[in-house]
Amino acid sequence: MASTSTAPAAVPRGLAGVVVTDTELGDVRGREGFYHYRQYSAVELAQSRSFEDVWHLMFHGELPDTEARAAFTARTAALRHLPAGVREALPGIARTGALAGPLAGLRTALSLLGAAKGFRPVYDLDAGRRAEDALAACAAVPTLLTALHRLGQGLEPVEPRDDLPYAANYLYMLTGSPAEPERVRAVEQYLISTIDHGFNASTFTARVVASTGADVAASLVAAIGALSGPLHGGAPSRALDTLDAIGTPDRIDSWIRERVLAGDRIMGFGHPVYRTEDPRSRMLRKIAEGFGGPLVEFAVEVERQVEAILAELKPGRELHTNVEFYAGVVMELCGLPREMFTPTFCAARVVGWSANILEQSADSKIIRPAARYVGPPPPRPVPAV
């Protein structure tokens, strides 16, 4: 009988452009320079709504009214506090992972949180309990990240405040003091703008693990592992490192030309999806320019010259700043230490991951793609010892 099996279909490297599922959570339209959360422009949401509003939108499919906002804000604020066993374990996690930093420690801490709160496989839960687990994880992540950072600096963690919104509480737990309103709002807009961004590597990872029926914490830990890679979430601080390495405006042209001609990547420029200016970068540039100062002026001039040099040396390619370039500038202006740039990204993206986990959990089909074997032809005799 003839074989009915078929060879795997040819796919581009990295699954670029391959549609793997349907989603109601949002999309990135790279050729237009536009992305959205559900039916709303993500940038417009960042400009006009609170983090809690957008969190509610991602979890419940609609923006809250005044009453629903107050209830959701109070509910999530109450979940910021950590179980005693998790709090007691944090100093040891921080000491063990001192060199790796808070993001690495979060993987362990989040696993402990899931165990302490009794997270169970999403396959065994109804939709309501899945959402409760996801809310608990999202609310606790800023507490875990800031505690791990402070412990790593030899400081005591700062307990969360239930009376502060998400972004204000995050900055308060990080520094121990209430932040100025303009800094809170700038960080909040950054957080909103990075909640979700299509089927990026970490989001896809979260959905793959969720498709196995694993618990919410396991899916989030896997996503954090993907985010830790420098090609994904590790670029904001590296973009600032580039500004530091250039140093002064008169060095921009020679420094950039040397790197481009050597084939090096310029951190903060280019994006695998956008073929126009990254809308997140455009929004964050305006926020940075609202602060003003030498760093912002230098960053704007670097952007101008880099884009001109790239257009000259790589004609026909659209290479603009991505979200990491001005995200680094904004976070620096708001007083965040550079080692907390990627963890801050995580504090936002955990909401998008969780929304994707909840959506994926409604489908019991496991994600199980195929690979094309390209090794030596089998079968060969196994050689004798």
ZATOR-473196 format. One line per 4 residues: their letters; for each residue x, y, z of C-alpha. Coordinates in nm, 2 decimals. Layout:
<sites>
a> X,Y,Z  ...
</sites>
This chain:
<sites>
mast> 0.00,0.00,0.00  0.13,0.34,-0.09  0.23,0.57,0.20  -0.03,0.84,0.28
stap> 0.22,1.06,0.47  0.33,1.38,0.32  0.65,1.58,0.36  0.63,1.89,0.58
aavp> 0.54,2.21,0.39  0.83,2.45,0.32  0.82,2.74,0.57  1.04,3.05,0.60
rgla> 1.31,3.06,0.87  1.18,3.17,1.20  0.82,3.10,1.09  0.82,3.46,0.95
gvvv> 0.47,3.54,0.83  0.33,3.20,0.90  -0.02,3.21,1.06  -0.05,2.96,1.34
tdte> -0.38,3.05,1.49  -0.67,3.29,1.52  -0.67,3.56,1.79  -0.91,3.83,1.91
lgdv> -0.64,4.00,2.12  -0.47,4.22,1.86  -0.24,4.24,1.57  0.06,4.42,1.42
rgre> 0.03,4.56,1.06  0.39,4.61,0.99  0.36,4.77,0.64  0.13,5.03,0.78
gfyh> 0.32,5.10,1.10  0.01,5.02,1.31  -0.07,4.78,1.59  -0.38,4.74,1.81
yrqy> -0.52,4.58,2.12  -0.85,4.42,2.02  -1.03,4.69,1.83  -0.84,4.99,1.95
save> -0.51,5.15,1.85  -0.25,5.06,2.11  -0.09,5.40,2.08  -0.42,5.58,2.13
laqs> -0.48,5.36,2.44  -0.14,5.45,2.58  -0.21,5.82,2.52  -0.55,5.83,2.67
rsfe> -0.62,5.54,2.91  -0.47,5.39,3.23  -0.27,5.07,3.25  -0.56,4.91,3.44
dvwh> -0.80,5.01,3.17  -0.60,4.83,2.91  -0.54,4.53,3.13  -0.92,4.50,3.17
lmfh> -0.96,4.53,2.79  -0.72,4.25,2.73  -0.88,4.02,2.98  -1.24,4.10,2.94
gelp> -1.27,4.23,2.59  -1.39,4.58,2.67  -1.27,4.90,2.83  -1.42,4.95,3.17
dtea> -1.65,5.23,3.28  -1.59,5.42,3.59  -1.74,5.17,3.82  -1.58,4.87,3.66
raaf> -1.24,5.05,3.66  -1.26,5.11,4.03  -1.35,4.75,4.10  -1.08,4.61,3.88
tart> -0.82,4.84,4.02  -0.90,4.74,4.37  -0.91,4.37,4.29  -0.57,4.37,4.12
aalr> -0.41,4.59,4.39  -0.51,4.34,4.66  -0.33,4.07,4.47  0.01,4.25,4.48
hlpa> 0.10,4.11,4.82  0.30,3.79,4.82  0.24,3.48,5.03  0.47,3.45,5.33
gvre> 0.66,3.15,5.19  0.74,3.34,4.87  0.86,3.65,5.05  1.08,3.44,5.28
alpg> 1.24,3.27,4.97  1.33,3.59,4.78  1.65,3.68,4.96  1.80,3.34,4.87
iart> 1.68,3.37,4.51  1.84,3.72,4.49  2.17,3.60,4.63  2.19,3.29,4.41
gala> 2.10,3.49,4.10  2.29,3.81,4.18  2.48,3.81,3.86  2.19,3.71,3.64
gpla> 1.96,3.98,3.77  1.59,4.01,3.86  1.45,3.86,3.54  1.63,3.53,3.60
glrt> 1.52,3.53,3.96  1.16,3.59,3.85  1.15,3.25,3.68  1.21,3.08,4.02
alsl> 1.00,3.32,4.22  0.70,3.29,3.98  0.72,2.91,4.00  0.71,2.94,4.38
lgaa> 0.41,3.18,4.36  0.22,2.94,4.15  0.28,2.66,4.39  0.19,2.87,4.70
kgfr> -0.13,2.99,4.54  -0.23,2.64,4.42  -0.22,2.70,4.05  -0.33,2.39,3.87
pvyd> -0.30,2.29,3.50  -0.53,2.51,3.29  -0.66,2.20,3.13  -0.83,2.11,3.45
ldag> -0.98,2.45,3.52  -1.28,2.64,3.41  -1.24,2.98,3.24  -1.31,3.17,3.57
rrae> -1.04,3.00,3.77  -0.79,3.04,3.48  -0.85,3.41,3.48  -0.81,3.43,3.86
dala> -0.47,3.26,3.84  -0.37,3.49,3.55  -0.47,3.80,3.75  -0.28,3.68,4.06
acaa> 0.03,3.62,3.85  0.02,3.96,3.67  -0.04,4.15,3.99  0.25,3.99,4.17
vptl> 0.51,4.02,3.90  0.60,4.39,3.98  0.63,4.30,4.35  0.86,4.01,4.27
ltal> 1.08,4.21,4.03  1.13,4.51,4.25  1.19,4.30,4.56  1.45,4.09,4.37
hrlg> 1.62,4.41,4.24  1.63,4.58,4.58  1.76,4.26,4.76  2.03,4.23,4.49
qgle> 2.13,4.59,4.58  2.15,4.51,4.96  1.82,4.69,5.02  1.50,4.57,5.19
pvep> 1.20,4.52,4.96  0.92,4.78,4.97  0.57,4.65,5.03  0.32,4.74,4.77
rddl> 0.06,5.01,4.83  -0.30,4.93,4.75  -0.38,5.30,4.70  -0.15,5.35,4.40
pyaa> -0.22,5.26,4.04  0.00,5.00,3.87  0.27,5.22,3.73  0.29,5.45,4.04
nyly> 0.31,5.14,4.27  0.58,4.99,4.05  0.80,5.29,4.08  0.73,5.33,4.45
mltg> 0.83,4.96,4.51  1.15,5.02,4.30  1.27,5.33,4.47  1.09,5.34,4.81
spae> 0.95,5.69,4.74  0.65,5.81,4.54  0.75,5.92,4.19  0.67,6.25,4.03
perv> 0.34,6.24,3.83  0.51,6.31,3.49  0.75,6.02,3.55  0.47,5.79,3.65
rave> 0.27,5.88,3.34  0.57,5.84,3.11  0.64,5.49,3.25  0.27,5.41,3.24
qyli> 0.25,5.50,2.87  0.56,5.29,2.80  0.40,4.99,2.99  0.07,5.02,2.80
stid> 0.26,5.04,2.47  0.44,4.71,2.54  0.16,4.49,2.68  0.12,4.30,2.36
hgfn> 0.27,4.30,2.01  0.15,4.02,1.80  0.30,3.67,1.80  0.64,3.76,1.91
astf> 0.88,3.49,2.04  0.77,3.51,2.41  0.40,3.53,2.34  0.42,3.23,2.11
tarv> 0.62,3.04,2.37  0.36,3.12,2.63  0.09,2.98,2.40  0.28,2.67,2.31
vast> 0.32,2.58,2.68  -0.05,2.67,2.75  -0.15,2.44,2.47  -0.01,2.15,2.67
gadv> -0.26,2.23,2.95  0.02,2.34,3.19  -0.06,2.59,3.47  -0.04,2.97,3.42
aasl> 0.29,3.00,3.61  0.46,2.74,3.39  0.35,2.92,3.07  0.47,3.26,3.20
vaai> 0.81,3.12,3.32  0.86,2.99,2.96  0.77,3.33,2.82  1.02,3.50,3.05
gals> 1.29,3.27,2.93  1.22,3.37,2.58  1.21,3.74,2.68  1.55,3.71,2.84
gplh> 1.73,3.67,2.51  1.90,3.99,2.39  1.73,3.96,2.05  1.39,4.00,2.21
ggap> 1.36,4.19,2.54  1.72,4.28,2.62  1.77,4.57,2.38  1.66,4.89,2.57
sral> 1.97,4.91,2.78  2.19,4.81,2.49  2.05,5.10,2.29  2.16,5.33,2.56
dtld> 2.50,5.16,2.57  2.52,5.26,2.20  2.47,5.62,2.29  2.73,5.60,2.55
aigt> 2.98,5.44,2.31  2.93,5.71,2.05  2.97,5.97,2.32  2.95,6.30,2.13
pdri> 2.77,6.42,1.82  3.10,6.45,1.62  3.16,6.08,1.66  2.82,5.96,1.53
dswi> 2.90,5.94,1.16  3.24,5.75,1.19  3.11,5.52,1.47  2.80,5.42,1.29
rerv> 2.97,5.37,0.95  3.23,5.15,1.10  2.97,4.92,1.26  2.75,4.91,0.96
lagd> 3.03,4.83,0.72  3.15,4.56,0.96  2.80,4.40,0.95  2.73,4.47,1.31
rimg> 2.37,4.53,1.43  2.29,4.88,1.55  2.08,4.82,1.87  1.76,5.01,1.87
fghp> 1.72,5.02,1.49  1.53,4.79,1.26  1.24,4.55,1.33  1.14,4.21,1.19
vyrt> 0.78,4.32,1.13  0.77,4.70,1.07  0.86,4.83,0.73  0.78,5.19,0.84
edpr> 0.86,5.38,1.16  0.77,5.18,1.47  0.46,5.36,1.61  0.59,5.28,1.97
srml> 0.91,5.46,1.89  0.73,5.76,1.75  0.52,5.79,2.07  0.81,5.74,2.31
rkia> 1.02,6.01,2.12  0.74,6.26,2.19  0.74,6.16,2.55  1.12,6.20,2.57
egfg> 1.11,6.54,2.39  0.86,6.65,2.66  1.13,6.60,2.92  1.40,6.76,2.70
gplv> 1.76,6.79,2.79  2.10,6.68,2.65  2.03,6.31,2.64  1.71,6.36,2.43
efav> 1.88,6.60,2.20  2.17,6.36,2.15  1.93,6.06,2.09  1.73,6.26,1.83
ever> 2.06,6.35,1.65  2.18,5.99,1.66  1.85,5.88,1.51  1.87,6.13,1.23
qvea> 2.22,6.05,1.13  2.19,5.67,1.17  1.88,5.66,0.94  2.06,5.87,0.68
ilae> 2.37,5.65,0.69  2.16,5.33,0.68  1.97,5.47,0.38  2.30,5.54,0.21
lkpg> 2.47,5.21,0.28  2.17,4.99,0.27  1.95,5.15,-0.01  1.61,5.01,-0.05
relh> 1.57,4.90,0.31  1.35,5.08,0.56  1.55,5.09,0.88  1.41,5.31,1.16
tnve> 1.43,5.32,1.54  1.23,5.05,1.71  1.07,5.07,2.05  1.39,4.99,2.24
fyag> 1.57,5.30,2.13  1.35,5.56,2.29  1.23,5.33,2.56  1.58,5.33,2.70
vvme> 1.59,5.71,2.69  1.25,5.75,2.86  1.33,5.50,3.14  1.67,5.66,3.19
lcgl> 1.50,6.00,3.23  1.25,5.85,3.47  1.53,5.72,3.70  1.50,5.35,3.63
prem> 1.84,5.17,3.66  1.94,5.00,3.33  1.94,4.65,3.48  1.56,4.71,3.53
ftpt> 1.48,4.80,3.17  1.40,4.45,3.05  1.23,4.36,3.38  1.01,4.67,3.34
fcaa> 0.92,4.55,2.99  0.83,4.21,3.15  0.61,4.39,3.40  0.39,4.51,3.11
rvvg> 0.42,4.21,2.88  0.30,3.97,3.15  -0.05,4.10,3.09  -0.03,4.03,2.72
wsan> 0.11,3.68,2.78  -0.16,3.60,3.03  -0.43,3.72,2.79  -0.28,3.49,2.52
ileq> -0.26,3.20,2.77  -0.63,3.24,2.85  -0.72,3.25,2.49  -0.51,2.95,2.41
sads> -0.65,2.76,2.71  -1.00,2.77,2.55  -0.86,2.54,2.27  -0.77,2.19,2.38
kiir> -0.55,2.12,2.07  -0.18,2.10,2.15  0.06,2.29,1.93  0.28,2.03,1.77
paar> 0.45,2.14,1.45  0.69,1.92,1.24  1.05,1.96,1.14  1.22,1.86,0.82
yvgp> 1.50,1.61,0.87  1.82,1.70,0.68  2.07,1.47,0.84  2.24,1.15,0.69
pppr> 1.98,0.92,0.52  1.84,0.66,0.76  1.84,0.37,0.84  2.20,0.28,0.87
pvpa> 2.34,-0.02,1.05  2.43,0.06,1.40  2.81,-0.01,1.42  2.94,-0.28,1.65
v> 3.14,-0.16,1.95
</sites>
